[in-house]
Amino acid sequence: MTEQEFDYLMAARKKQDLSAFKQETVQSCQKAGWIDGAKVTEKGMEALKPYKVDNAIIMAAGRSRRCMPLSNYLPKGLFEIKGDTMVERQIKQLRDAGVKQIIIVVGYLKEKYYEMAKKYPDLIVIDNTEWEEKNNISSLYAAKDYLKNSYVCCSDNWFAHNVYSDYVYDSYYAAKFSDEFINEDCVKAFDKNGYMREVKRGGEKSWYIIGESFWRKDFSDKFKELMVKEYYDPEMKYMLWDHFYAKHIDVLNMKIRKTDDKECKEFDTTEEIIEFNPSFKEFVNQFFQEEEFVNNTQRIQYLSNYTDVKQYSVVGTEQTTGRMHVNENLFGASPKALEVFHNATMQDLCFYDLTREDELAVELSKELDIPTDKIFIHSGSSDVIKTIMTLVLNRDDTVLISSPAWNYYKSVIELHFAKAAYYDVVPGKTSYIFDVKGLLAAAKKAKPRIIVITTPHNPTGAVMSQADLEKVIKQNPGSLVIVDEAYYGMGDAKLDVRRLLETYNNVVFCRTFSKLYGLAGARIGYGLCAPMAKQVFKLDLNPFRVSNLGRKAAVAALRDKKYYNALVKKLDTARSGFITNMNKLKGVKAFKSAANFVFVHFDNKIDTQALKDYLAANGILTRLWTEKGQLAMRVTVAPKVWMDKAYKLIAAFLKGKK
């Protein structure tokens, strides 16, 4: 049966106008005995059997983090829009179209869907037990035995009219057209039969796939065969089914069903829903109408969850010299980076950067010999880390961090109602050392969602070797390993990041231009990761690139190798000189460091808090750390004149305390 014949029979079944069909199509249907006048015969219905829709699979396992806080308590598919929840609207439309078997795959807040399913006794609910570890490919794997002539839908789609049918001729994916550039999966090529043959992220004047899809049985069988074969490959962990399809697009035949924005909606945020349907705001307000009274103050219940969460903060200061407490680059950025701001144009201030490629990502790609599809730019490495944790962490997950550690990690962990477990970084003879054996044991026990490794380590300056890092990554395939390299480039140690990214999918490297490059005020950082991970992390990035001027300054800094090579030598001289001098003092131990700070121990006879106060009174700010009940001091490395001043003040204090 040709597609034209199929369309004619379906129009006849629905008693639609048949005048637009070509005469040869009408005659071929009559000759085959499929039609009698304008009525489909029994033989015609028999011919339609291979195209009968067997079922619909609705994927509803995801968390929808961009719809927080509402999605913390209610899955997005159960958001009510214009009188119906999104998933129930689809269920009703499918039933009205004659699709009787409907499967819904649940995971996050699954009990909410089980409650909803009580209204639909014949609804099949499947529990996706891997929704936290894998992307939506896991939902199709959970429902693979139902894949036949099947609709595959997302719970957060909303259709103005019923787009479903009880018979479908061929596999398709709904698609919209965009004249302007859009960061969606765009169709780049079709073959002569109209099947998609290339789909890539981002494009303009192109169709992009969105909404429902239909899988003919031959498509389902091939997809299932490939999925089962590859399901436990590491790259599958972060894969959307759409991207798995694109990977095998040469053997998976699928067309597009053209639709438009009025017909098909896919909402990413609650703000988008409110813009489409302002009354949704009333639904949100009603959902959160439960209130409690604390100290005679009315408070919305959902905000109370954050009562005990503390924001990470740095002690404020108006001081512009002697700032040896926050690890800024006290040697200064390249003058060429500053020139960027002096030469700024009105366009730099007024326009978004909408160029096809990010100049900074391209420059980093050249510098690091790493493809741009493994690089994403963010506003500082702290935001890189926060974005990763926001998208990866779930309530009650465990994150393995070092002891001691930068307190920021714990603040972000607690913000997501997760918990921290610890491994030790311990003092050695001349420098601190990662207790890798203890780390691996702790990981085996805690089964962490994330392992954070800071190297060079903050606050100790310790470095983890390539071999040890690879051991951690390799032995923890179920954990995402975040390697925080904020102090990259300040010591001799270097990691083969390119090889690690090519070998493993469960590692992300975070870097910043705040430290070595001295651009803390510009707020520029970047992450290095597998391409699939980048696509996920981009969900939490601002739709517009970070500061135009900041990125241009970063490019200028990257190119000024002469300046930074000289800076690193000055840093090393000041750092090693300070360590040598400090270790001459009685009761003091300064540890070697690969970062722009030095970690210092004092014996119990020395009042470390009083020393900090004494230094501050003399214009030098430092940071104290509590380690195993004892105070230690971290001192940011500044030009030699300041390091000499700090040393002399410490020596004078110790002499006065004798």
Residue, then its C-alpha position, 0 to 999 in steps of 0.5 A: m500500500t502506498e502512502q497516498e492509498f493509505d491517506y485515501l482510506m483513512a480519509a474515507r474512514k473518517k468521512q472526510d472530503l475525498s475530492a483532493f485525491k488523485q484519480e489514480t489513487v482512487q482507482s488503485c484502491q477500488k481495483a484492490g477492493w479496499i473501497d466501495g464508493a466512499k466506504v472502506t471495505e472489510k478487505g480495505m480494513e484488512a489491508l490497514k492492519p499492519y498500520k494499526v497502532d498497538n499502543a502509546i508509551i509516555m515517558a514521565a520519569g524525569r525530574s524537571r529541575r528547571c521547574m523547581p520549586l514546584s517540581n520538587y513536589l509534583p512531576k511536570g507531567l502532572f502540572e495542570i494547564k487549562g483544566d487537565t494535567m499534561v499527561e492526562r490530556q495526552i491519555k484522553q487524546l490517545r483514547d479518543a483516537g482509538v489507542k487503547q493500550i497506554i503505558i506510562v514510565v515513571g521514576y521521580l515522584k512515581e507515587k504521584y503517578y500511581e495515584m493518578a493512575k487509579k482513575y485509569p484502571d487499564l493504564i499500565v505503569i512501569d517503574n524506571t529504576e534507573w531514572e537517576e543514573k541514566n537519561n530517558i533512554s532508560s525509560l524506553y529500555a524499561a518499556k522495551d517489551y511494549l515497543k511495536n507500532s507505538y507512539v513514544c511521547c513525553s509527559d510534558n507535551w501539550f497539544a492544542h488538538n488531538v494529533y493522534s490516530d489509530y492507524v499511522y503509515d510510517s515512523y515520524y517525529a513531530a517537527k517545527f520550523s525555525d527561521e532563526f537559530i535555535n539550540e534544538d536538534c535540527v534536521k540537516a539532511f533528508d534522503k530521497n524518500g523523505y527520511m531524516r539522514e542527519v540530525k545535529r544540535g543547533g541550526e537556522k532555517s531548519w526543522y527541529i524535532i519536538g513533540e510526539s513520535f511514532w515508531r512503526k514495528d520495523f523501526s521499533d525492532k531495530f531500535k530495540e536491537l541496537m539499544v539492548k546491544e549498547y545499553y551498558d556502554p558508558e556513553m549511554k548513561y547521559m543519552l537521550w533516546d533522540h540522540f541514540y536515534a541520531k547516532h544510528i540514523d542511517v539504519l533507522n528510518m523516520k520522517i517528520r510530521k510538520t507542526d507549529d508552535k500553536e499546535c505543539k507545546e513543550f514547556d521547559t520552565t514554569e515561566e513558559i507555562i505562565e506566559f502561555n496560560p496565565s491562570f497556571k499561576e493560580f494553580v501554583n499558588q493553590f498548590f502552595q497555599e498550605e502555610e505554617f506559622v513560625n514565631n507569629t510569622q506566616r511562611i509558605q511551607y515549601l520555603s521552610n525546606y531551605t531554613d537550615v541551608k546556609q549560603y557560602s559567603v566570603v568575609g567582606t572587606e574594603q581593603t585593596t592591598g594585603r588581600m591574602h585570604v581569598n586566593e586572588n591573583l595578586f600579581g595582576a592580569s595581563p595588560k592585554a586583557l585590560e586593553v580589552f576593557h579600555n577598547a570596549t565598543m558600544q556594541d560590546l555593551c549593548f549586543y548579545d553575542l549571537t555568533r555561531e561559535d564562542e571565540l573563547a571556546v575556540e581559543l581554548s580548543k586550540e590551546l588545549d587540543i580538545p574539541t569545542d564539543k567538550i568545552f562549555i563556558h560559564s561564569g567562573s568554576s564555582d558556577v560550573i560546579k554548581t550547574i553540575m551538582t544542580l543537574v546531577l544531584n537528587r535528594d539524599d544523594t551522597v557527594l564524596i569530598s575531601s577533608p579539609a575542603w573548600n566549604y563551597y562544595k558542602s553548601v551546594i550539596e546541602l542546597h540540593f538536600a544531599k549529604a557529604a561523605y569524606y576522604d582525607v588529604v593528609p600531611g606528609k613530610t614536605s607536602y600534603i598527600f591524597d589518601v587515595k586508598g582511603l578515598l576508594a574505600a570511602a567511595k565503595k562504602a558510600k556509593p557517591r553520586i559525585i566524587v569531588i577532587t580538587t587538584p591542586h587541592n584547596p587549602t593544602g596545595a596537594v596534587m593528585s597524580q595522573a595514575d591515582l586520578e585515573k584509578v578513582i575514575k576507572q574504579n567508580p564508573g557509577s559516580l561522576v568525578i568532578v576534578d576542580e582545577a581552579y589552580y591549574g597552571m600554577g605548578d609543574a603538575k599537569l594532567d592528560v585531560r584529553r586522554l582522560l576525556e577520550t577514555y572515560n565519560n564519568v569525569v568533568f574538569c572545572r577551570t577558571f580564569s580567576k586564579l592564574y589569569g587574574l580575571a576574578g572580576a570578569r567571572i569567567g570559567y569553563g568545564l571540560c567533559a564528554p559531549m553528551a554531558k555537555q548537552v545536559f549541563k547546557l540545560d542550566l546555562n544562561p541562554f546568552r553567553v557570559s560577559n562579552l568583554g570578560r570572554k574577550a579578556a580571557v582570549a587575550a590572556l590565553r594568547d599572552k603566554k609570555y606574560y603568564n610564563a613570567l608570572v608563574k616564575k615570580l609566583d614560584t619564587a615568592r612561594s618557595g621563598f616564603i615556605t623556606n623562611m616559614n620553616k625556619l621558625k620554631g613551631v611552624k610547618a609550611f607545606k609545599s604547594a602547587a597553587n597560589f597559597v601556602f598552608v601553614h601549621f602552628d604548634n599548640k603553644i601558638d595562638t593562631q587566631a591572635l596571629k591572624d588578628y595581628l596580621a590583619a591589624n598590620g594590613i594583611l588578611t589571611r584565612l584560618w582552617t580548623e583541621k582535626g581540632q587545630l587551627a591552620m592558616r592559609v596564606t595567598v601568595a603575593p609579590k615577594v615584597w608582600m610575602d617578605k612583609a607577611y613573614k616578618l610580621i609572623a616572626a615578630f609575633l612569634k618572638g613577642k609571644k616567647 
